Amino acid sequence: MTTQTGTFFWMEHYSSDLKAAQAFYEKTVGWTFEAVPMPEGAGEYVIARAGETMVAGFVNTGDFPGMDEVPSHWLSYIAVDDVDGFVKAAQDAGGTITKSAFDIPGVGRMAVTLDVTGAVVAVMKPSE
């Protein structure tokens, strides 16, 4: 997985029915899945693999307060060198921050934004 600054490097699928989503991608593209616990008992994070390569994460929207009505969707991640700098630049350029910068231990620092057209994108500086 490349984490070159400015490139898309990760995707997450959010759904209230992870079993159905996993079955769909297993049947259509042959992915396998491995569930791992999220920090602080926030449910499970499911890693999708194409062979041995991690290709995406799957998240149950029911594990997060206020997300149970959110429709299923994919979230794209762009690698950045400075999440806080990106947040400021995004706001200066007319974007909206929907999830302020925060750290995920052992994973990296991230934020979620809307660009000026309303498209959602996450940015992350992965941990070393």
C-alpha positions in Angstrom: 0.0 0.0 0.0 1.5 3.3 -1.1 1.1 6.2 1.3 2.7 8.8 -1.0 1.4 12.3 -0.1 -1.5 13.3 -2.3 -2.5 9.8 -3.3 -5.6 7.8 -2.4 -4.3 4.9 -0.3 -7.2 3.4 1.6 -11.0 2.8 1.4 -13.6 2.0 4.0 -17.0 0.6 3.6 -19.6 1.8 6.1 -22.8 -0.2 6.5 -25.4 -1.4 9.0 -25.3 -4.8 7.4 -21.6 -5.9 7.2 -22.5 -9.6 6.7 -24.4 -8.7 3.5 -21.7 -6.4 2.3 -18.9 -8.9 3.0 -20.9 -11.7 1.2 -21.3 -9.4 -1.9 -17.6 -8.6 -2.2 -16.6 -12.2 -1.4 -18.8 -13.4 -4.3 -17.9 -10.6 -6.8 -14.2 -10.0 -6.3 -13.1 -12.9 -4.0 -12.1 -10.8 -1.0 -11.6 -12.5 2.4 -12.3 -10.8 5.7 -10.7 -10.7 9.1 -12.3 -8.9 12.1 -10.1 -7.1 14.6 -11.2 -5.3 17.8 -11.3 -1.5 17.6 -9.7 0.6 20.4 -11.8 1.2 23.6 -14.4 -1.5 22.8 -15.8 0.4 19.8 -16.8 -2.7 18.0 -14.9 -4.6 15.3 -13.0 -3.3 12.3 -13.1 -5.8 9.4 -10.1 -5.9 7.0 -10.7 -7.0 3.5 -7.9 -8.8 1.6 -7.3 -9.7 -2.0 -5.0 -12.6 -1.5 -2.5 -11.5 1.2 -2.9 -7.7 0.4 -5.1 -5.5 2.6 -7.4 -3.6 0.3 -10.1 -2.0 2.4 -11.8 -1.7 5.8 -15.4 -2.4 6.7 -17.1 -0.6 9.6 -20.5 -1.2 11.2 -22.3 2.1 11.4 -24.3 0.7 14.4 -21.1 0.8 16.4 -21.0 4.6 16.4 -23.6 6.9 18.0 -25.6 8.9 15.5 -24.5 6.8 12.5 -27.3 4.3 12.6 -29.3 6.3 10.0 -26.3 6.9 7.7 -26.7 5.0 4.4 -24.1 2.5 3.3 -21.1 4.2 1.5 -17.5 4.1 0.7 -15.0 6.6 2.3 -11.7 7.3 0.5 -8.5 8.3 2.2 -5.8 10.6 0.9 -2.3 10.4 2.4 -1.0 13.8 3.7 2.1 14.8 5.6 0.3 17.2 7.9 -3.3 16.5 8.8 -3.7 19.8 10.8 -2.2 21.7 7.9 -4.6 20.1 5.5 -7.6 20.9 7.7 -6.6 24.6 7.8 -6.0 24.6 4.0 -9.3 22.9 3.4 -11.2 25.5 5.5 -9.3 28.3 3.8 -10.3 26.9 0.4 -14.0 26.7 1.4 -14.2 23.1 2.6 -16.0 21.9 5.7 -14.5 19.8 8.4 -16.9 17.0 9.5 -14.6 15.2 11.9 -11.7 17.3 13.3 -8.2 15.9 13.3 -7.7 13.0 15.8 -5.3 10.3 16.5 -5.8 6.5 16.2 -3.1 4.8 18.3 -0.9 2.6 16.0 -2.8 3.8 12.9 -2.2 7.5 12.4 -3.7 11.0 12.6 -6.8 11.7 10.4 -9.7 14.1 9.7 -12.8 13.9 7.5 -13.8 16.8 5.3 -16.3 17.9 2.6 -14.8 19.6 -0.4 -16.4 22.7 -1.9 -18.8 20.5 -3.9 -19.9 18.5 -0.8 -17.9 15.3 -1.6 -16.6 13.5 1.5 -12.9 12.6 1.8 -10.8 11.5 4.7 -7.1 12.5 5.0 -4.5 10.6 7.1 -0.9 10.7 8.0 -0.3 7.0 8.8 1.8 6.0 11.7 5.4 5.0 11.0 
